[in-house]
Amino acid sequence: MYEYHFKLEQWEKDNKLAKGIIKRLISDGIRGVFDDDEDKTACGFLYLIEMSHRQVCISYLINRLTTSHYNGHGGLAKHIHYMLDIAYEIKVLGINLSDSCVEHYINQSIRDP
C-alpha cells in the first residue's frame, strides 16, 4: 500500500509539472479559454487543446470553401484543385461533405465575380 501511495504522489507531482509546462508554452489567449481545473490531467488538458484547435481549423476551412472565388488568374484547374484540397482537409477532420456539396461550392466559386 505504501508503494501505491508513493507512486500516486509521484504521478500527481509529475502531472502538475506537465500541466505547468503546457500552460507556460501556450499563448495567453489560448490559455484563457481553458478553466484552471485541477482535476484535469496533463493528457486531458492536451486533448482539450486539440479539440479546440480542431474546431478552429474546421471553421476556417469551411469559411475558405464557401467564400473562395476564382480570380481569373493562375488557371482554372489550379483553382479547382485548391478547392478540392480544402474539401479533403475538411473530410480528414471528420466532417463528411458529399461530392455534390463540394461540386456546388466549386461551381459557385467559378460563377461569382
VENPE-V860334 format. One record per backbone hydrogen bond with DSSP energy under -1.0 kcal/mol. CO is the residue of the C=O (numbers start at 1). NH is the residue of the N-H. If there is no record, write none. Layout:
CO,NH  CO,NH
This chain:
1,5  2,6  3,7  4,8  5,9  6,10  7,11  8,12  9,13  10,14  11,15  12,16  13,17  14,18  15,19  16,20  17,21  18,22  19,23  20,24  21,25  22,26  27,31  28,32  30,33  35,37  37,40  41,45  42,46  43,47  44,48  45,49  46,50  47,51  48,52  49,53  50,54  51,55  52,56  53,57  54,58  55,59  56,60  57,61  58,62  59,63  60,64  61,65  62,66  63,67  64,68  75,79  76,80  77,81  78,82  79,83  80,84  81,85  82,86  83,87  84,88  85,89  86,90  87,91  88,92  89,93  90,95  91,94  98,102  99,103  100,104  101,105  102,106  103,107  104,108  105,109  106,110  107,111  108,112  109,70
